[in-house]
Amino acid sequence: MSFGFPQILEITLMNRRHFIRQTTATTLLSTVAGSVTISKAKAAANDRINIGVIGVGKQGVSDFGKAMKFPQTQMVAMCDVVRERRENGKKIANDFYAKLNNQPDYDGVKTYEDFREVIARDDIDAVMVVTPDHWHAIPVVAAAKAGKDIYCEKPISRTIAEGRAMVNAVQANKVVFQTGSQQRSEYDGKFRIAAELVRNGKLGELISVNVGVGDPNVPCDLPEESIPEGTNWDLWLGPAQMRPYNEILCPKGVHNHFPAWRKYREFAGGGVADFGAHHFDIAQWGLGTDDTGPVRIVPPQDENANRGLMMVYDNGIEMFHGGPGGTTWIGTSGIVSVDRSRLDTIPVDLREKNPIGENDIKLENAGGKNGFSHMANWIENIESRGKCICHEEIGHRSASLCHLTNIAYQLRRELKWDPKAEQFIDDAEANKLVDQEMRGDWKLS
């Protein structure tokens, strides 16, 4: 759906109603309607990167299906707490290699219930962590310490503290990390072009940013159901608080939908983090704030509202949760709004009148027409030992915006944040929410 003038007017008025600069935006709108190499050293250029997949649900199958198509890779392990899923992943990979190699009896993929067995394999060079969010930090830290390169789905963490621990482990062990937030790489470069327009001042003085994503997370109150045979529910919960099994959290067997564990605070960040990890990421890219974050978080005055939260950066830029889907930047002389299916500007000829010039900032172009460019970026950097386009710090800072948003909605009061120390200022209650206690013997070690 095209991003229309009434929507822009509505969100601009909402954002700016209590600031004097609103007059500028209104006038505009009215007139323009490492030391560790690959864990198993490669003896020859044509040797494969052996990959173990941790989490073989709908997204896991999609991710390893993309990675498997590159000649440099070899899927060798499938891990899931649900028996049917790991067996399904094994079959998909074995069938692919059987056809590829004209070897009908190919059986080179092993299955595991416990991720620790995958990470313990010396012959595995890299892992893909495609689990629910509460199961990202522990496998990533363990894999990094084992010298394995990592592709981790977004948001990379369940909490800010977990994210920082992941970053520290990745950097200390000099492994290659890619966040599964592919908008910087794909979609025909729409997001990169939008971010370049903002970075190069093509909108004039930047006033505000809107990120149109879903609701904050909520506590899990699902009723108990019988645990299916072949599902290790205790291991699915792992470090999360004890909650009864419910098919909404962990569907039975192989499924073709995205389970709603994303909604619940014990496991994930709600709609705010689900697509927020994508769109807050693009907002940060445009702002040039990949290594920092806001200094104030102000929830809406209506305590029942799940939109309208404002985050303020130290340069005065305001970012709002709400508005049209995707990311929208509003400046004194133009607007750019981007989502996966569109790139809109006001004025409509803004890009023609203010093109990206030879001396302007150019953002990394990891794009391509093969549809697998984000995965290619990870694989290429494994080989070159470079930094991925959505490396660990970028993934962490984008996820942190989601976590800050959720915390402010939970507490329903203004918060002051130190993005360097990653702590709230003079607020012990808020700082308790920077992390979640892990259940039982689970810990980041």
N, C-alpha and C positions, 0 to 999 in steps of 0.2 A: 504494500500500500504506500502510495506516495506521501511524503511528509508535507502536510498542508499548512497554509497560512493561519487558519484558526487555531491549530494546535500550537504553532510557534507563539502566537500572540498569547494564548492561554498560559503556557509555561513561563514565558518571559514575565508576564504580569505577576504570576505566582512567585517566581524567584525574586523579583525586584521590588515588590510592593512596599517594602519598608526601607528602601535605599534610594537616595536622591538621584543616583545615576539611572534610575528607571526611565527618566525623561529622555535620555539619549537613545535607549533601546526602543522605546515606544515611537520616537520620531523616525528612527530607522525603519521600523516595521511598517509604519503608516505610509512611508514613501517607496518602499520596495516590495509591496504585496508580497700440561702438567708434569710433577715428579713421578706420579703414578701413571703409567701408560695403560693401554687396554689391558684388562686384568690377565688375559692370556695372550702373551705377545704373539703377533702374527709373523709366521715364518715366510710367508709369501704374499704378494699383493692380492692374489685371488682367494685367499683364505676367507672363510665366512666369519661374521660376527655372531656368535652363539647367543641366543636370547631366550630368557625365561620369562613367561607371562604370569604375573600375580594378579588374579582377578579375571575370570573368563566369562563375565556376563555379556550383555548386549554391547556395551562400550568396549570391553576387552576384546571381543571378537572383531569389532570394527577396527580397533587400533592395530592388533597384530596382523589382521588381514592386509592392512596397508603396508606395514613393515615387511611382511613376508614376501612381497612382490619385488623387493630390491635384491639384485643378485649378490650383494655383499652380506646378506643376512641369512640366518638359519634358526628357525624356531626349534628348540630342543626340550622345552619344559612348559607344562600347563599346570597352574596351581589355583585351586578354588576350594572353599569349604563345602561346596555343593558337588556331590559326586557326578551328577549328570552334566554339569557345566564343564568340569575339567575333562571329562571323557568326550564331550562335544568338541571342545577346543582341540583335543588330540586328533580327533577324526578329521576335522577341517584341515589341520596342518598336514597330517599324514597323507590325506587325499591329494592335497596340492602338490606335495613333493613326489608322490607316486606318479602323478600325471606329468609333472615337469621333467622327471628323470626317466620316464617310461619304465618304472619299477613298481609293478602292481602290489608287491608284498612289502613296500616300504613301511618301516615302523621305527622311526627315529625320534619320536616325541614321548617323553615320560610324563606321568601325572603325579601330582603331590597335593595333599591336603594342607600341609603346613609350609608356609613361605620360607621358613628358616632352612628347610632342606634344599630349596632352590638356591638360595644365597650361598649355602655351604659348598655347592658344586664348583670345583676349580675350573672346569671347562666352560663355564658360563661367563661371558664377557659383559653382558648388559641385561638389565631387567626392565620390564614394563609394569608399572604399578597402577593398576586400573581397578582399584577396590573402592568401597565407600570411603568418604573423606576421613573418618576416624581411624582408618587403617592405612593412611598414607605415611605418617611420620616414622613409625617404627621400622617398616621395611626399607624406607629410603635411607635412614641413618645406618641401618645394618648393611645395606648394599654398598653405600659409600665407603664404609669402613672396610668392606671386603674388596674395594677397588673396582667395583662394577659401575659402568655407566648406566644412566637412569632416564627413562621417559616416565613422567608422573602426570596423571590426569589432574585437571584443574577442579576446584581450587586446590593448591598443593597441600593445604593443611586444614585441620579442624580448628586450630587456635593460633594466635599470633606467636606464642612461645614455641609451639611445635614447629611453626614455619621457620623461626630463627634457628632452631636446633638443626633443622634440615639443611639450611643454607650453610651453617658452620661446618657440618659434616661433609657436605659436597666440596666446599672450598678447601678444607683441611686435607682432604684426600685426593684433590685434583681430578675428580671424575667429571664426565660430561653430563650435564643435566638439561633436559628439555621439559618445560611445562606444556601440557596438552591444551594450550590456548592458541588455536591455529589462526585466529583472525589477523595476526600480524603477517602471516605467510600466504594466506589463500584468499579466496573470494575476489579474484581478479585485481587485487591491490587496492580495493576501495578504501580499506581502513588506513593503509599507508598513505594514500593520497590525501585523505581527510586530515590525518595527523600532520602531514607536511604543510598543508594550508595554515593550520593553527600555529605550528612551530615558527613559520616564516612571517607571521604577522599579517596574513592576507585578510583577516577579519577585523583589522584595526586593533584597538585596545580590547583585550579579552575581558568580558564581564563575568560570565558564568558558564558552567557546564552542567548538562543534565544527563543522567544515566537511567534509562528506562528499563528496569528489571523488576522481578517479583517481590513477594512479601518477605519480611524477616522470619527467622526460624521460630519454632514453638516447642515447648516440652512434649515429649512423647507420652501419649495416654492411650495407646492402642491396647485392645483386650488380648488376652492370651489365647493362642491357638496351639494345636498339637504340632510338635516338631516333625517334619517329614523324615522318613528314613533316608539316610545318605546325606543329611545336612548336619554339620557340626555347629550348632547354634552358639555354644560357648566360645568357640574360636571365631565365629562371625562377630560376636560382641567384642571380643578381645579387650582392649583398654577402655572401652566405653562402659558407662554405668549399666548395671544389670536391668534388663527389660525383658518381658516375656516375648517369646517368638510370635510373630505375626507375618502373614504372607505379604502384607503391604511393604514391610521392610526387606524381606528376603523371599522373593517368589519361589515357588516350587519348581525345581528342575530348570530346564532351558526355557527362557522367555524372550519376548521380542518387544519389551518396553523398558522405560527407565524407571526403576523402582522409587517409591516415595520416601525412602530413608532420607532423601535430600531435605525434606521438610522439617526434620526434627533436630532439636538442639544437641541432643546427646551424640549425634552422628555427623551432623553437617550444618550448613549455614542457611538453609531455606532457599527461597527463590532469589534472595539477595546475593547469595554466593554462587548459586547454580549458573545463572547467566551473568551475574555481576562479575564473576571472575574473568569473563570475556570482555564485557563492556567497560568496567572500571579500568581494566588493563589498557584498552584503547584510549580512554580518557587520560590516563597517566602518560601514554605515549605522546599524545598531542601536547600535553602540558610540559613534557620534558622532566617528569618527576619520578622516573623509574627507581630512584634510590632514596626516596623519602616519602612523606605523606602529609596529611593535614595536621593542623595544630589545634583546631577546635571542631567539635562535633555537636550539632544543635538539633535535637529531635523536634518534630512539629509540636505545636502547643496542644493540639487535640490528642489526648492520650490514647484514643482509639484509632488514630490514623496510622496507616502502614506505608505512606508515601509522604514526601515533603521534607525529609531530613536534609540538613545542610552540613557540609564539611568545608572548612575554611583553611586555605594554605597560608603560609607565612607571608606570601606576597599579596594577599588579599583576595586571590581567586576563590570563588565559591563553587562548590560542586554539590548538585542536588540529586537525591534519589527520587526519581519520578519523571514523568513526561513520556514522550513517544519512545517506542522500543529502540534500542541501540544507544548511541552516544551523540549528543548535540552540544556544540560550542556556540555561544552567543557573544559577539563582539560589537564594538561601536559602529562598524561599517559593514558587517556581514554576519551570516550564520552558515554553519555547515552541520549537516546531520547525516549520520551514516549507520546503516545496518546491513545485514548480509545480502539483502536483495536490492539495496538502493544507496545512492550517494546524492543528496540534495543540497542545494545552496540557495541562499537569498543574499543578493540578487541571483537569479538563475544563471547569469553569465559571469558569476564571480570568478570562476576558474579561467575563463577566456580573458577577462580584464586584468586578472592578477595571477598570471601563470607562475609556476615554480621556475625560477631562473637559474642560470648556470652557476651563480655564486650563492644560491640559497642552500639551506640545510637539506640534505638528502638522507632519508632514513633507510635502513637496511631493507633491501628488496630480496626476500627469500622466496619470492613467488615463482609461479610457473603454471603451465597449463595441464600438468599431469594429474592434478587433484591430490597429490601426495606430497606436496612441497614442504609442509611442516615436518613430516616424518623424514623427508630427505635431508632437511636442515640438521636434524639430530644425527642421522647416520653419517653425513658428510663431516660433521664436527667430531664424531667418534674417531673417524679416520685421520682428521687433521689435528685433533686435540685442541680445537678452538672453542669459542663460546657460542651457544645457541641463541637464536633470536628471542626466545623466551626462557632465558637461563634462570637459575635458582633465585637470584635476588629480585628479578622482575616478577617471577611467579609469586614470591613471598609478599612483595609490596602490594601487588594487585589483590591478593587474597586478604591482606591486612585491612584494606579498605572495606571489604565485605564484613570482616570480623568487627571492625570499629562501628560500622553501621548497625549490626545486630546488637552489640553491647549497648549502644545509645538508645535503641528502641526498647531494649529490655529494662534499662534503668530510667528512661523517660526524663532525663535532665541533661543540661549542657555539660560537656566534658572537655577538659584540656589535655592535649596529647603531646608528648615529646617524641617525635618520629625517630630521633637518633637513639635515645635510650629505650624506646619502645615501651614506655610506661606512661600511665596517666599521672598528671601532676596533682599532688596533694589529694589523692582519692583512693583510699585503701580498698573500698568496696569495688570500684571499677577495676583496680589492678588484680583482684582475685579472678576476674573474668578473662584476663589475658591468657590464662591457661585453664585446662580442666584436669582434675586429678585422674590418674589412670587406675583402672580396676586391678585388684589382685597383685600379681608379681610383674605385670607389664610395665616397662619403663623404656625411656630412650637411653640406650647405652651402647 
